[in-house]
């Protein structure tokens, strides 16, 4: 699975969680950039990611999430070995 595929899937998750069609994901996007992104929305995002990818994020991984790029890297690591990275 490529980073582009992960960003596309995350875009759907973010649009569903925030009920907004105008959110454009990029690596540096963080909660500071989206006014509605509070701790409750963070939980919704994480639960949706875990469900979509059939993965479980542990506390240490969650603590290291500072932006969307960090989330993409964690998803990629947990879902694929030898994936194609797109910068």
ROTORSE-896223 format. One record per residue (C-alpha): residue in one letter; x, z, y; residue number from 1. Coordinates in steps of 0.001 Angstrom, whole numbers. Layout:
+----+---------+---------+---------+-----+
: aa :      px :      pz :      py :   i :
+----+---------+---------+---------+-----+
:  A :       X :       Z :       Y : NUM :
...
+----+---------+---------+---------+-----+
***
This chain:
+----+---------+---------+---------+-----+
: aa :      px :      pz :      py :   i :
+----+---------+---------+---------+-----+
:  X :       0 :       0 :       0 :   1 :
:  X :    1436 :    -974 :    3364 :   2 :
:  X :    1366 :    1041 :    6559 :   3 :
:  X :    -980 :   -1583 :    8032 :   4 :
:  X :   -3480 :    -966 :    5247 :   5 :
:  X :   -3270 :    2769 :    5820 :   6 :
:  X :   -3782 :    2346 :    9580 :   7 :
:  X :   -6832 :     148 :    8911 :   8 :
:  X :   -8370 :    2728 :    6578 :   9 :
:  X :   -7559 :    5561 :    8976 :  10 :
:  X :   -9183 :    3586 :   11782 :  11 :
:  X :  -12440 :    3627 :    9834 :  12 :
:  X :  -12094 :    7358 :    9207 :  13 :
:  X :  -11400 :    8089 :   12866 :  14 :
:  X :  -14320 :    5932 :   14024 :  15 :
:  X :  -16610 :    7805 :   11616 :  16 :
:  X :  -15308 :   11261 :   12564 :  17 :
:  X :  -15417 :   10690 :   16310 :  18 :
:  X :  -18451 :    8357 :   16237 :  19 :
:  X :  -16547 :    6001 :   18534 :  20 :
:  X :  -15640 :    2365 :   18094 :  21 :
:  X :  -12990 :    2319 :   20827 :  22 :
:  X :  -10307 :    4446 :   19134 :  23 :
:  X :   -7167 :    2404 :   18514 :  24 :
:  X :   -4673 :    4078 :   16223 :  25 :
:  X :    -935 :    3937 :   16756 :  26 :
:  X :    1923 :    6065 :   15469 :  27 :
:  X :    2168 :    8326 :   18519 :  28 :
:  X :   -1581 :    8986 :   18896 :  29 :
:  X :   -2253 :   12733 :   18748 :  30 :
:  X :   -4992 :   15245 :   19459 :  31 :
:  X :   -3752 :   15430 :   23042 :  32 :
:  X :   -4806 :   11795 :   23520 :  33 :
:  X :   -8387 :   12156 :   22259 :  34 :
:  X :  -10454 :   14771 :   24119 :  35 :
:  X :  -12866 :   15291 :   21203 :  36 :
:  X :  -10036 :   15924 :   18701 :  37 :
:  X :  -10317 :   19656 :   18102 :  38 :
:  X :   -9606 :   21801 :   15045 :  39 :
:  X :  -12993 :   20984 :   13508 :  40 :
:  X :  -12404 :   17248 :   13833 :  41 :
:  X :   -8919 :   17732 :   12385 :  42 :
:  X :  -10483 :   19287 :    9299 :  43 :
:  X :  -12946 :   16389 :    9048 :  44 :
:  X :  -10060 :   13899 :    9245 :  45 :
:  X :   -8033 :   15696 :    6583 :  46 :
:  X :  -11002 :   16030 :    4220 :  47 :
:  X :  -11867 :   12353 :    4645 :  48 :
:  X :   -8241 :   11347 :    3985 :  49 :
:  X :   -8062 :   13517 :     872 :  50 :
:  X :  -11306 :   12029 :    -427 :  51 :
:  X :  -10385 :    8420 :     367 :  52 :
:  X :   -6926 :    8578 :   -1171 :  53 :
:  X :   -7659 :   11141 :   -3894 :  54 :
:  X :   -4773 :   13319 :   -2684 :  55 :
:  X :   -4401 :   16952 :   -1702 :  56 :
:  X :   -2460 :   17839 :    1426 :  57 :
:  X :    -665 :   21156 :    1253 :  58 :
:  X :    -197 :   23566 :    4147 :  59 :
:  X :    3426 :   22584 :    4725 :  60 :
:  X :    2405 :   18920 :    5063 :  61 :
:  X :    -429 :   19804 :    7423 :  62 :
:  X :    1899 :   21878 :    9589 :  63 :
:  X :    4180 :   18845 :    9973 :  64 :
:  X :    1410 :   16546 :   11238 :  65 :
:  X :    1946 :   15969 :   14953 :  66 :
:  X :     501 :   12478 :   15301 :  67 :
:  X :   -1094 :    9620 :   13380 :  68 :
:  X :    2304 :    8261 :   12354 :  69 :
:  X :    3071 :   11525 :   10571 :  70 :
:  X :    -248 :   11300 :    8720 :  71 :
:  X :     462 :    7697 :    7696 :  72 :
:  X :    3856 :    8716 :    6292 :  73 :
:  X :    2343 :   11558 :    4257 :  74 :
:  X :    -397 :    9315 :    2868 :  75 :
:  X :    2121 :    6604 :    1999 :  76 :
:  X :    4405 :    9089 :     262 :  77 :
:  X :    1576 :   10560 :   -1799 :  78 :
:  X :     -53 :    7262 :   -2757 :  79 :
:  X :    2775 :    4799 :   -3397 :  80 :
:  X :    6315 :    4615 :   -4625 :  81 :
:  X :    8367 :    1719 :   -3304 :  82 :
:  X :    5773 :     718 :    -707 :  83 :
:  X :    6385 :   -1855 :    2000 :  84 :
:  X :    6871 :    -186 :    5379 :  85 :
:  X :    5770 :   -2057 :    8493 :  86 :
:  X :    7066 :    -781 :   11829 :  87 :
+----+---------+---------+---------+-----+
***
